[in-house]
């Protein structure tokens, strides 16, 4: 139970950091929406890679099962 709470807070903290970083990058580029879009893309890729690593599929390249990372 405690591990899932820790993971949830880690995920939430990472998401908040990515959104704030996206806003800062957007301000630097003078387009906040572009920064938020970039943050959303990076967040999605980060989520997929973390879940893949948790499932033991990191680096798997098995064409017979349709898995290619």
PDB file of N, H, CA, C and O in Angstrom:
ATOM      1  N   UNK A   1       0.825  -1.195   0.000  1.00  0.00           N
ATOM      2  CA  UNK A   1       0.000   0.000   0.000  1.00  0.00           C
ATOM      3  C   UNK A   1       0.868   1.257   0.000  1.00  0.00           C
ATOM      4  O   UNK A   1       0.600   2.207  -0.736  1.00  0.00           O
ATOM      5  N   UNK A   2       1.916   1.252   0.836  1.00  0.00           N
ATOM      6  H   UNK A   2       2.134   0.481   1.434  1.00  0.00           H
ATOM      7  CA  UNK A   2       2.780   2.430   0.925  1.00  0.00           C
ATOM      8  C   UNK A   2       3.555   2.649  -0.370  1.00  0.00           C
ATOM      9  O   UNK A   2       3.821   3.787  -0.754  1.00  0.00           O
ATOM     10  N   UNK A   3       3.918   1.555  -1.042  1.00  0.00           N
ATOM     11  H   UNK A   3       3.702   0.630  -0.730  1.00  0.00           H
ATOM     12  CA  UNK A   3       4.669   1.692  -2.290  1.00  0.00           C
ATOM     13  C   UNK A   3       3.822   2.354  -3.368  1.00  0.00           C
ATOM     14  O   UNK A   3       4.330   3.163  -4.145  1.00  0.00           O
ATOM     15  N   UNK A   4       2.537   2.020  -3.423  1.00  0.00           N
ATOM     16  H   UNK A   4       2.124   1.363  -2.791  1.00  0.00           H
ATOM     17  CA  UNK A   4       1.690   2.613  -4.446  1.00  0.00           C
ATOM     18  C   UNK A   4       1.468   4.099  -4.175  1.00  0.00           C
ATOM     19  O   UNK A   4       1.378   4.888  -5.115  1.00  0.00           O
ATOM     20  N   UNK A   5       1.377   4.496  -2.890  1.00  0.00           N
ATOM     21  H   UNK A   5       1.449   3.855  -2.126  1.00  0.00           H
ATOM     22  CA  UNK A   5       1.255   5.919  -2.564  1.00  0.00           C
ATOM     23  C   UNK A   5       2.523   6.670  -2.957  1.00  0.00           C
ATOM     24  O   UNK A   5       2.458   7.780  -3.484  1.00  0.00           O
ATOM     25  N   UNK A   6       3.665   6.062  -2.701  1.00  0.00           N
ATOM     26  H   UNK A   6       3.718   5.160  -2.274  1.00  0.00           H
ATOM     27  CA  UNK A   6       4.936   6.688  -3.063  1.00  0.00           C
ATOM     28  C   UNK A   6       5.041   6.834  -4.573  1.00  0.00           C
ATOM     29  O   UNK A   6       5.473   7.874  -5.070  1.00  0.00           O
ATOM     30  N   UNK A   7       4.649   5.800  -5.303  1.00  0.00           N
ATOM     31  H   UNK A   7       4.298   4.955  -4.899  1.00  0.00           H
ATOM     32  CA  UNK A   7       4.690   5.859  -6.765  1.00  0.00           C
ATOM     33  C   UNK A   7       3.733   6.915  -7.294  1.00  0.00           C
ATOM     34  O   UNK A   7       4.046   7.618  -8.255  1.00  0.00           O
ATOM     35  N   UNK A   8       2.568   7.026  -6.669  1.00  0.00           N
ATOM     36  H   UNK A   8       2.314   6.455  -5.889  1.00  0.00           H
ATOM     37  CA  UNK A   8       1.590   8.019  -7.104  1.00  0.00           C
ATOM     38  C   UNK A   8       2.133   9.422  -6.900  1.00  0.00           C
ATOM     39  O   UNK A   8       1.996  10.274  -7.779  1.00  0.00           O
ATOM     40  N   UNK A   9       2.757   9.677  -5.736  1.00  0.00           N
ATOM     41  H   UNK A   9       2.869   8.985  -5.022  1.00  0.00           H
ATOM     42  CA  UNK A   9       3.320  11.008  -5.472  1.00  0.00           C
ATOM     43  C   UNK A   9       4.500  11.300  -6.388  1.00  0.00           C
ATOM     44  O   UNK A   9       4.689  12.438  -6.818  1.00  0.00           O
ATOM     45  N   UNK A  10       5.292  10.277  -6.686  1.00  0.00           N
ATOM     46  H   UNK A  10       5.138   9.353  -6.337  1.00  0.00           H
ATOM     47  CA  UNK A  10       6.412  10.461  -7.612  1.00  0.00           C
ATOM     48  C   UNK A  10       5.894  10.819  -8.996  1.00  0.00           C
ATOM     49  O   UNK A  10       6.421  11.724  -9.643  1.00  0.00           O
ATOM     50  N   UNK A  11       4.864  10.115  -9.453  1.00  0.00           N
ATOM     51  H   UNK A  11       4.436   9.380  -8.927  1.00  0.00           H
ATOM     52  CA  UNK A  11       4.278  10.389 -10.767  1.00  0.00           C
ATOM     53  C   UNK A  11       3.669  11.784 -10.795  1.00  0.00           C
ATOM     54  O   UNK A  11       3.846  12.521 -11.765  1.00  0.00           O
ATOM     55  N   UNK A  12       2.950  12.151  -9.734  1.00  0.00           N
ATOM     56  H   UNK A  12       2.806  11.552  -8.946  1.00  0.00           H
ATOM     57  CA  UNK A  12       2.322  13.469  -9.674  1.00  0.00           C
ATOM     58  C   UNK A  12       3.378  14.567  -9.634  1.00  0.00           C
ATOM     59  O   UNK A  12       3.243  15.585 -10.312  1.00  0.00           O
ATOM     60  N   UNK A  13       4.424  14.365  -8.845  1.00  0.00           N
ATOM     61  H   UNK A  13       4.533  13.538  -8.294  1.00  0.00           H
ATOM     62  CA  UNK A  13       5.512  15.351  -8.784  1.00  0.00           C
ATOM     63  C   UNK A  13       6.210  15.505 -10.122  1.00  0.00           C
ATOM     64  O   UNK A  13       6.526  16.621 -10.536  1.00  0.00           O
ATOM     65  N   UNK A  14       6.454  14.383 -10.807  1.00  0.00           N
ATOM     66  H   UNK A  14       6.198  13.477 -10.471  1.00  0.00           H
ATOM     67  CA  UNK A  14       7.084  14.436 -12.125  1.00  0.00           C
ATOM     68  C   UNK A  14       6.215  15.156 -13.137  1.00  0.00           C
ATOM     69  O   UNK A  14       6.718  15.901 -13.978  1.00  0.00           O
ATOM     70  N   UNK A  15       4.913  14.936 -13.058  1.00  0.00           N
ATOM     71  H   UNK A  15       4.504  14.331 -12.375  1.00  0.00           H
ATOM     72  CA  UNK A  15       3.990  15.603 -13.972  1.00  0.00           C
ATOM     73  C   UNK A  15       3.982  17.108 -13.734  1.00  0.00           C
ATOM     74  O   UNK A  15       4.009  17.890 -14.684  1.00  0.00           O
ATOM     75  N   UNK A  16       3.944  17.514 -12.468  1.00  0.00           N
ATOM     76  H   UNK A  16       3.921  16.878 -11.696  1.00  0.00           H
ATOM     77  CA  UNK A  16       3.952  18.940 -12.137  1.00  0.00           C
ATOM     78  C   UNK A  16       5.248  19.590 -12.612  1.00  0.00           C
ATOM     79  O   UNK A  16       5.228  20.692 -13.161  1.00  0.00           O
ATOM     80  N   UNK A  17       6.372  18.912 -12.402  1.00  0.00           N
ATOM     81  H   UNK A  17       6.389  18.017 -11.955  1.00  0.00           H
ATOM     82  CA  UNK A  17       7.666  19.451 -12.844  1.00  0.00           C
ATOM     83  C   UNK A  17       7.688  19.603 -14.361  1.00  0.00           C
ATOM     84  O   UNK A  17       8.170  20.615 -14.871  1.00  0.00           O
ATOM     85  N   UNK A  18       7.174  18.618 -15.086  1.00  0.00           N
ATOM     86  H   UNK A  18       6.783  17.796 -14.672  1.00  0.00           H
ATOM     87  CA  UNK A  18       7.162  18.702 -16.549  1.00  0.00           C
ATOM     88  C   UNK A  18       6.264  19.828 -17.045  1.00  0.00           C
ATOM     89  O   UNK A  18       6.608  20.506 -18.014  1.00  0.00           O
ATOM     90  N   UNK A  19       5.121  20.038 -16.399  1.00  0.00           N
ATOM     91  H   UNK A  19       4.841  19.488 -15.613  1.00  0.00           H
ATOM     92  CA  UNK A  19       4.221  21.126 -16.813  1.00  0.00           C
ATOM     93  C   UNK A  19       4.877  22.476 -16.552  1.00  0.00           C
ATOM     94  O   UNK A  19       4.834  23.363 -17.405  1.00  0.00           O
ATOM     95  N   UNK A  20       5.483  22.636 -15.382  1.00  0.00           N
ATOM     96  H   UNK A  20       5.518  21.916 -14.689  1.00  0.00           H
ATOM     97  CA  UNK A  20       6.161  23.907 -15.063  1.00  0.00           C
ATOM     98  C   UNK A  20       7.318  24.130 -16.025  1.00  0.00           C
ATOM     99  O   UNK A  20       7.524  25.244 -16.506  1.00  0.00           O
ATOM    100  N   UNK A  21       8.071  23.078 -16.306  1.00  0.00           N
ATOM    101  H   UNK A  21       7.904  22.172 -15.915  1.00  0.00           H
ATOM    102  CA  UNK A  21       9.179  23.192 -17.265  1.00  0.00           C
ATOM    103  C   UNK A  21       8.655  23.562 -18.648  1.00  0.00           C
ATOM    104  O   UNK A  21       9.281  24.353 -19.353  1.00  0.00           O
ATOM    105  N   UNK A  22       7.514  23.000 -19.044  1.00  0.00           N
ATOM    106  H   UNK A  22       7.005  22.357 -18.471  1.00  0.00           H
ATOM    107  CA  UNK A  22       6.909  23.343 -20.326  1.00  0.00           C
ATOM    108  C   UNK A  22       6.495  24.800 -20.386  1.00  0.00           C
ATOM    109  O   UNK A  22       6.663  25.454 -21.415  1.00  0.00           O
ATOM    110  N   UNK A  23       5.951  25.317 -19.280  1.00  0.00           N
ATOM    111  H   UNK A  23       5.815  24.785 -18.444  1.00  0.00           H
ATOM    112  CA  UNK A  23       5.570  26.728 -19.240  1.00  0.00           C
ATOM    113  C   UNK A  23       6.803  27.617 -19.349  1.00  0.00           C
ATOM    114  O   UNK A  23       6.786  28.612 -20.073  1.00  0.00           O
ATOM    115  N   UNK A  24       7.868  27.269 -18.641  1.00  0.00           N
ATOM    116  H   UNK A  24       7.883  26.460 -18.053  1.00  0.00           H
ATOM    117  CA  UNK A  24       9.104  28.068 -18.703  1.00  0.00           C
ATOM    118  C   UNK A  24       9.681  28.046 -20.115  1.00  0.00           C
ATOM    119  O   UNK A  24      10.078  29.085 -20.642  1.00  0.00           O
ATOM    120  N   UNK A  25       9.728  26.863 -20.729  1.00  0.00           N
ATOM    121  H   UNK A  25       9.405  26.019 -20.302  1.00  0.00           H
ATOM    122  CA  UNK A  25      10.240  26.771 -22.104  1.00  0.00           C
ATOM    123  C   UNK A  25       9.334  27.550 -23.051  1.00  0.00           C
ATOM    124  O   UNK A  25       9.805  28.211 -23.977  1.00  0.00           O
ATOM    125  N   UNK A  26       8.026  27.461 -22.806  1.00  0.00           N
ATOM    126  H   UNK A  26       7.644  26.924 -22.055  1.00  0.00           H
ATOM    127  CA  UNK A  26       7.089  28.236 -23.623  1.00  0.00           C
ATOM    128  C   UNK A  26       7.301  29.731 -23.488  1.00  0.00           C
ATOM    129  O   UNK A  26       7.206  30.462 -24.474  1.00  0.00           O
ATOM    130  N   UNK A  27       7.588  30.196 -22.277  1.00  0.00           N
ATOM    131  H   UNK A  27       7.665  29.602 -21.476  1.00  0.00           H
ATOM    132  CA  UNK A  27       7.867  31.614 -22.074  1.00  0.00           C
ATOM    133  C   UNK A  27       9.159  32.027 -22.783  1.00  0.00           C
ATOM    134  O   UNK A  27       9.247  33.120 -23.341  1.00  0.00           O
ATOM    135  N   UNK A  28      10.153  31.147 -22.754  1.00  0.00           N
ATOM    136  H   UNK A  28      10.082  30.258 -22.301  1.00  0.00           H
ATOM    137  CA  UNK A  28      11.407  31.437 -23.454  1.00  0.00           C
ATOM    138  C   UNK A  28      11.159  31.525 -24.957  1.00  0.00           C
ATOM    139  O   UNK A  28      11.708  32.394 -25.635  1.00  0.00           O
ATOM    140  N   UNK A  29      10.326  30.615 -25.473  1.00  0.00           N
ATOM    141  H   UNK A  29       9.880  29.910 -24.922  1.00  0.00           H
ATOM    142  CA  UNK A  29      10.012  30.599 -26.911  1.00  0.00           C
ATOM    143  C   UNK A  29       8.901  31.588 -27.268  1.00  0.00           C
ATOM    144  O   UNK A  29       8.543  31.725 -28.438  1.00  0.00           O
ATOM    145  N   UNK A  30       8.360  32.271 -26.268  1.00  0.00           N
ATOM    146  H   UNK A  30       8.651  32.160 -25.317  1.00  0.00           H
ATOM    147  CA  UNK A  30       7.280  33.238 -26.416  1.00  0.00           C
ATOM    148  C   UNK A  30       6.002  32.599 -26.935  1.00  0.00           C
ATOM    149  O   UNK A  30       5.237  33.228 -27.666  1.00  0.00           O
ATOM    150  N   UNK A  31       5.772  31.343 -26.553  1.00  0.00           N
ATOM    151  H   UNK A  31       6.393  30.832 -25.959  1.00  0.00           H
ATOM    152  CA  UNK A  31       4.549  30.642 -26.918  1.00  0.00           C
ATOM    153  C   UNK A  31       4.284  29.576 -25.850  1.00  0.00           C
ATOM    154  O   UNK A  31       4.818  28.469 -25.921  1.00  0.00           O
ATOM    155  N   UNK A  32       3.453  29.922 -24.860  1.00  0.00           N
ATOM    156  H   UNK A  32       3.019  30.821 -24.802  1.00  0.00           H
ATOM    157  CA  UNK A  32       3.192  29.030 -23.735  1.00  0.00           C
ATOM    158  C   UNK A  32       2.504  27.751 -24.197  1.00  0.00           C
ATOM    159  O   UNK A  32       2.783  26.677 -23.664  1.00  0.00           O
ATOM    160  N   UNK A  33       1.605  27.847 -25.181  1.00  0.00           N
ATOM    161  H   UNK A  33       1.378  28.720 -25.614  1.00  0.00           H
ATOM    162  CA  UNK A  33       0.912  26.653 -25.664  1.00  0.00           C
ATOM    163  C   UNK A  33       1.872  25.646 -26.281  1.00  0.00           C
ATOM    164  O   UNK A  33       1.700  24.438 -26.119  1.00  0.00           O
ATOM    165  N   UNK A  34       2.875  26.139 -26.984  1.00  0.00           N
ATOM    166  H   UNK A  34       3.014  27.121 -27.116  1.00  0.00           H
ATOM    167  CA  UNK A  34       3.881  25.244 -27.557  1.00  0.00           C
ATOM    168  C   UNK A  34       4.662  24.547 -26.438  1.00  0.00           C
ATOM    169  O   UNK A  34       4.946  23.353 -26.521  1.00  0.00           O
ATOM    170  N   UNK A  35       5.002  25.298 -25.402  1.00  0.00           N
ATOM    171  H   UNK A  35       4.771  26.269 -25.334  1.00  0.00           H
ATOM    172  CA  UNK A  35       5.687  24.710 -24.253  1.00  0.00           C
ATOM    173  C   UNK A  35       4.856  23.649 -23.575  1.00  0.00           C
ATOM    174  O   UNK A  35       5.381  22.600 -23.202  1.00  0.00           O
ATOM    175  N   UNK A  36       3.560  23.898 -23.406  1.00  0.00           N
ATOM    176  H   UNK A  36       3.134  24.750 -23.709  1.00  0.00           H
ATOM    177  CA  UNK A  36       2.680  22.900 -22.797  1.00  0.00           C
ATOM    178  C   UNK A  36       2.524  21.665 -23.688  1.00  0.00           C
ATOM    179  O   UNK A  36       2.441  20.542 -23.190  1.00  0.00           O
ATOM    180  N   UNK A  37       2.484  21.876 -24.994  1.00  0.00           N
ATOM    181  H   UNK A  37       2.552  22.788 -25.398  1.00  0.00           H
ATOM    182  CA  UNK A  37       2.407  20.743 -25.919  1.00  0.00           C
ATOM    183  C   UNK A  37       3.676  19.890 -25.828  1.00  0.00           C
ATOM    184  O   UNK A  37       3.599  18.662 -25.784  1.00  0.00           O
ATOM    185  N   UNK A  38       4.824  20.534 -25.799  1.00  0.00           N
ATOM    186  H   UNK A  38       4.886  21.531 -25.835  1.00  0.00           H
ATOM    187  CA  UNK A  38       6.083  19.797 -25.666  1.00  0.00           C
ATOM    188  C   UNK A  38       6.135  19.046 -24.329  1.00  0.00           C
ATOM    189  O   UNK A  38       6.598  17.907 -24.274  1.00  0.00           O
ATOM    190  N   UNK A  39       5.663  19.680 -23.260  1.00  0.00           N
ATOM    191  H   UNK A  39       5.287  20.606 -23.304  1.00  0.00           H
ATOM    192  CA  UNK A  39       5.640  19.029 -21.950  1.00  0.00           C
ATOM    193  C   UNK A  39       4.714  17.817 -21.966  1.00  0.00           C
ATOM    194  O   UNK A  39       5.033  16.791 -21.365  1.00  0.00           O
ATOM    195  N   UNK A  40       3.567  17.923 -22.648  1.00  0.00           N
ATOM    196  H   UNK A  40       3.309  18.757 -23.136  1.00  0.00           H
ATOM    197  CA  UNK A  40       2.636  16.794 -22.733  1.00  0.00           C
ATOM    198  C   UNK A  40       3.249  15.635 -23.506  1.00  0.00           C
ATOM    199  O   UNK A  40       3.082  14.477 -23.124  1.00  0.00           O
ATOM    200  N   UNK A  41       3.952  15.936 -24.580  1.00  0.00           N
ATOM    201  H   UNK A  41       4.088  16.876 -24.890  1.00  0.00           H
ATOM    202  CA  UNK A  41       4.593  14.884 -25.376  1.00  0.00           C
ATOM    203  C   UNK A  41       5.676  14.187 -24.568  1.00  0.00           C
ATOM    204  O   UNK A  41       5.749  12.958 -24.548  1.00  0.00           O
ATOM    205  N   UNK A  42       6.518  14.971 -23.900  1.00  0.00           N
ATOM    206  H   UNK A  42       6.458  15.969 -23.916  1.00  0.00           H
ATOM    207  CA  UNK A  42       7.591  14.391 -23.077  1.00  0.00           C
ATOM    208  C   UNK A  42       6.991  13.579 -21.937  1.00  0.00           C
ATOM    209  O   UNK A  42       7.500  12.507 -21.610  1.00  0.00           O
ATOM    210  N   UNK A  43       5.916  14.072 -21.327  1.00  0.00           N
ATOM    211  H   UNK A  43       5.502  14.943 -21.593  1.00  0.00           H
ATOM    212  CA  UNK A  43       5.264  13.353 -20.243  1.00  0.00           C
ATOM    213  C   UNK A  43       4.710  12.018 -20.712  1.00  0.00           C
ATOM    214  O   UNK A  43       4.821  11.018 -20.003  1.00  0.00           O
ATOM    215  N   UNK A  44       4.119  11.990 -21.889  1.00  0.00           N
ATOM    216  H   UNK A  44       4.029  12.803 -22.465  1.00  0.00           H
ATOM    217  CA  UNK A  44       3.576  10.753 -22.438  1.00  0.00           C
ATOM    218  C   UNK A  44       4.683   9.743 -22.723  1.00  0.00           C
ATOM    219  O   UNK A  44       4.544   8.563 -22.399  1.00  0.00           O
ATOM    220  N   UNK A  45       5.770  10.193 -23.321  1.00  0.00           N
ATOM    221  H   UNK A  45       5.883  11.151 -23.584  1.00  0.00           H
ATOM    222  CA  UNK A  45       6.906   9.305 -23.600  1.00  0.00           C
ATOM    223  C   UNK A  45       7.504   8.793 -22.301  1.00  0.00           C
ATOM    224  O   UNK A  45       7.866   7.621 -22.198  1.00  0.00           O
ATOM    225  N   UNK A  46       7.607   9.678 -21.300  1.00  0.00           N
ATOM    226  H   UNK A  46       7.312  10.630 -21.384  1.00  0.00           H
ATOM    227  CA  UNK A  46       8.150   9.293 -19.994  1.00  0.00           C
ATOM    228  C   UNK A  46       7.254   8.243 -19.343  1.00  0.00           C
ATOM    229  O   UNK A  46       7.756   7.258 -18.801  1.00  0.00           O
ATOM    230  N   UNK A  47       5.937   8.440 -19.388  1.00  0.00           N
ATOM    231  H   UNK A  47       5.530   9.240 -19.828  1.00  0.00           H
ATOM    232  CA  UNK A  47       5.006   7.485 -18.805  1.00  0.00           C
ATOM    233  C   UNK A  47       5.115   6.127 -19.491  1.00  0.00           C
ATOM    234  O   UNK A  47       5.132   5.098 -18.814  1.00  0.00           O
ATOM    235  N   UNK A  48       5.189   6.104 -20.810  1.00  0.00           N
ATOM    236  H   UNK A  48       5.176   6.939 -21.359  1.00  0.00           H
ATOM    237  CA  UNK A  48       5.309   4.839 -21.546  1.00  0.00           C
ATOM    238  C   UNK A  48       6.607   4.129 -21.187  1.00  0.00           C
ATOM    239  O   UNK A  48       6.614   2.912 -21.002  1.00  0.00           O
ATOM    240  N   UNK A  49       7.703   4.873 -21.086  1.00  0.00           N
ATOM    241  H   UNK A  49       7.697   5.862 -21.236  1.00  0.00           H
ATOM    242  CA  UNK A  49       8.987   4.235 -20.770  1.00  0.00           C
ATOM    243  C   UNK A  49       9.018   3.705 -19.346  1.00  0.00           C
ATOM    244  O   UNK A  49       9.581   2.638 -19.101  1.00  0.00           O
ATOM    245  N   UNK A  50       8.427   4.427 -18.403  1.00  0.00           N
ATOM    246  H   UNK A  50       7.969   5.294 -18.602  1.00  0.00           H
ATOM    247  CA  UNK A  50       8.395   3.964 -17.011  1.00  0.00           C
ATOM    248  C   UNK A  50       7.548   2.714 -16.885  1.00  0.00           C
ATOM    249  O   UNK A  50       7.950   1.754 -16.227  1.00  0.00           O
ATOM    250  N   UNK A  51       6.378   2.715 -17.511  1.00  0.00           N
ATOM    251  H   UNK A  51       6.051   3.494 -18.045  1.00  0.00           H
ATOM    252  CA  UNK A  51       5.504   1.542 -17.448  1.00  0.00           C
ATOM    253  C   UNK A  51       6.145   0.345 -18.151  1.00  0.00           C
ATOM    254  O   UNK A  51       5.991  -0.794 -17.710  1.00  0.00           O
ATOM    255  N   UNK A  52       6.852   0.603 -19.229  1.00  0.00           N
ATOM    256  H   UNK A  52       6.977   1.528 -19.588  1.00  0.00           H
ATOM    257  CA  UNK A  52       7.536  -0.478 -19.935  1.00  0.00           C
ATOM    258  C   UNK A  52       8.636  -1.074 -19.068  1.00  0.00           C
ATOM    259  O   UNK A  52       8.820  -2.291 -19.031  1.00  0.00           O
ATOM    260  N   UNK A  53       9.362  -0.212 -18.376  1.00  0.00           N
ATOM    261  H   UNK A  53       9.212   0.776 -18.407  1.00  0.00           H
ATOM    262  CA  UNK A  53      10.428  -0.680 -17.501  1.00  0.00           C
ATOM    263  C   UNK A  53       9.854  -1.476 -16.334  1.00  0.00           C
ATOM    264  O   UNK A  53      10.433  -2.481 -15.924  1.00  0.00           O
ATOM    265  N   UNK A  54       8.713  -1.031 -15.795  1.00  0.00           N
ATOM    266  H   UNK A  54       8.242  -0.214 -16.128  1.00  0.00           H
ATOM    267  CA  UNK A  54       8.075  -1.761 -14.694  1.00  0.00           C
ATOM    268  C   UNK A  54       7.605  -3.131 -15.149  1.00  0.00           C
ATOM    269  O   UNK A  54       7.680  -4.096 -14.388  1.00  0.00           O
ATOM    270  N   UNK A  55       7.123  -3.231 -16.376  1.00  0.00           N
ATOM    271  H   UNK A  55       7.062  -2.448 -16.995  1.00  0.00           H
ATOM    272  CA  UNK A  55       6.619  -4.497 -16.895  1.00  0.00           C
ATOM    273  C   UNK A  55       7.703  -5.423 -17.397  1.00  0.00           C
ATOM    274  O   UNK A  55       7.401  -6.542 -17.813  1.00  0.00           O
ATOM    275  N   UNK A  56       8.941  -5.003 -17.374  1.00  0.00           N
ATOM    276  H   UNK A  56       9.186  -4.094 -17.037  1.00  0.00           H
ATOM    277  CA  UNK A  56      10.036  -5.846 -17.841  1.00  0.00           C
ATOM    278  C   UNK A  56      10.178  -5.887 -19.343  1.00  0.00           C
ATOM    279  O   UNK A  56      10.793  -6.810 -19.877  1.00  0.00           O
ATOM    280  N   UNK A  57       9.619  -4.902 -20.046  1.00  0.00           N
ATOM    281  H   UNK A  57       9.120  -4.153 -19.612  1.00  0.00           H
ATOM    282  CA  UNK A  57       9.677  -4.897 -21.501  1.00  0.00           C
ATOM    283  C   UNK A  57      10.697  -3.906 -22.047  1.00  0.00           C
ATOM    284  O   UNK A  57      10.711  -3.638 -23.248  1.00  0.00           O
ATOM    285  N   UNK A  58      11.535  -3.369 -21.201  1.00  0.00           N
ATOM    286  H   UNK A  58      11.524  -3.587 -20.225  1.00  0.00           H
ATOM    287  CA  UNK A  58      12.499  -2.371 -21.636  1.00  0.00           C
ATOM    288  C   UNK A  58      13.575  -3.012 -22.511  1.00  0.00           C
ATOM    289  O   UNK A  58      14.244  -3.958 -22.095  1.00  0.00           O
ATOM    290  N   UNK A  59      13.732  -2.491 -23.711  1.00  0.00           N
ATOM    291  H   UNK A  59      13.189  -1.723 -24.049  1.00  0.00           H
ATOM    292  CA  UNK A  59      14.766  -2.990 -24.603  1.00  0.00           C
ATOM    293  C   UNK A  59      14.391  -4.258 -25.338  1.00  0.00           C
ATOM    294  O   UNK A  59      15.241  -4.849 -26.004  1.00  0.00           O
ATOM    295  N   UNK A  60      13.156  -4.692 -25.242  1.00  0.00           N
ATOM    296  H   UNK A  60      12.465  -4.211 -24.701  1.00  0.00           H
ATOM    297  CA  UNK A  60      12.724  -5.930 -25.892  1.00  0.00           C
ATOM    298  C   UNK A  60      12.559  -5.677 -27.381  1.00  0.00           C
ATOM    299  O   UNK A  60      11.948  -4.689 -27.788  1.00  0.00           O
ATOM    300  N   UNK A  61      13.098  -6.558 -28.178  1.00  0.00           N
ATOM    301  H   UNK A  61      13.594  -7.361 -27.847  1.00  0.00           H
ATOM    302  CA  UNK A  61      12.943  -6.467 -29.624  1.00  0.00           C
ATOM    303  C   UNK A  61      12.611  -7.862 -30.137  1.00  0.00           C
ATOM    304  O   UNK A  61      13.476  -8.575 -30.646  1.00  0.00           O
ATOM    305  N   UNK A  62      11.363  -8.233 -29.996  1.00  0.00           N
ATOM    306  H   UNK A  62      10.660  -7.654 -29.582  1.00  0.00           H
ATOM    307  CA  UNK A  62      10.909  -9.553 -30.383  1.00  0.00           C
ATOM    308  C   UNK A  62       9.834  -9.404 -31.443  1.00  0.00           C
ATOM    309  O   UNK A  62       8.673  -9.145 -31.128  1.00  0.00           O
ATOM    310  N   UNK A  63      10.218  -9.566 -32.690  1.00  0.00           N
ATOM    311  H   UNK A  63      11.162  -9.777 -32.946  1.00  0.00           H
ATOM    312  CA  UNK A  63       9.280  -9.334 -33.799  1.00  0.00           C
ATOM    313  C   UNK A  63       8.163 -10.358 -33.837  1.00  0.00           C
ATOM    314  O   UNK A  63       7.099 -10.070 -34.386  1.00  0.00           O
ATOM    315  N   UNK A  64       8.359 -11.537 -33.278  1.00  0.00           N
ATOM    316  H   UNK A  64       9.223 -11.771 -32.832  1.00  0.00           H
ATOM    317  CA  UNK A  64       7.300 -12.551 -33.317  1.00  0.00           C
ATOM    318  C   UNK A  64       6.133 -12.188 -32.415  1.00  0.00           C
ATOM    319  O   UNK A  64       5.022 -12.680 -32.614  1.00  0.00           O
ATOM    320  N   UNK A  65       6.371 -11.325 -31.416  1.00  0.00           N
ATOM    321  H   UNK A  65       7.273 -10.925 -31.254  1.00  0.00           H
ATOM    322  CA  UNK A  65       5.307 -10.897 -30.526  1.00  0.00           C
ATOM    323  C   UNK A  65       4.855  -9.472 -30.838  1.00  0.00           C
ATOM    324  O   UNK A  65       3.971  -8.951 -30.158  1.00  0.00           O
ATOM    325  N   UNK A  66       5.421  -8.851 -31.816  1.00  0.00           N
ATOM    326  H   UNK A  66       6.139  -9.274 -32.369  1.00  0.00           H
ATOM    327  CA  UNK A  66       5.020  -7.508 -32.193  1.00  0.00           C
ATOM    328  C   UNK A  66       5.535  -6.429 -31.271  1.00  0.00           C
ATOM    329  O   UNK A  66       5.034  -5.305 -31.294  1.00  0.00           O
ATOM    330  N   UNK A  67       6.535  -6.751 -30.451  1.00  0.00           N
ATOM    331  H   UNK A  67       6.942  -7.664 -30.431  1.00  0.00           H
ATOM    332  CA  UNK A  67       7.081  -5.770 -29.502  1.00  0.00           C
ATOM    333  C   UNK A  67       8.390  -5.236 -30.077  1.00  0.00           C
ATOM    334  O   UNK A  67       9.328  -6.000 -30.305  1.00  0.00           O
ATOM    335  N   UNK A  68       8.452  -3.950 -30.307  1.00  0.00           N
ATOM    336  H   UNK A  68       7.690  -3.329 -30.122  1.00  0.00           H
ATOM    337  CA  UNK A  68       9.697  -3.321 -30.739  1.00  0.00           C
ATOM    338  C   UNK A  68       9.817  -1.980 -30.048  1.00  0.00           C
ATOM    339  O   UNK A  68       8.998  -1.089 -30.270  1.00  0.00           O
ATOM    340  N   UNK A  69      10.810  -1.834 -29.230  1.00  0.00           N
ATOM    341  H   UNK A  69      11.475  -2.558 -29.050  1.00  0.00           H
ATOM    342  CA  UNK A  69      11.055  -0.567 -28.545  1.00  0.00           C
ATOM    343  C   UNK A  69      12.389  -0.008 -28.964  1.00  0.00           C
ATOM    344  O   UNK A  69      12.785   1.060 -28.498  1.00  0.00           O
TER     345      UNK A  69
END
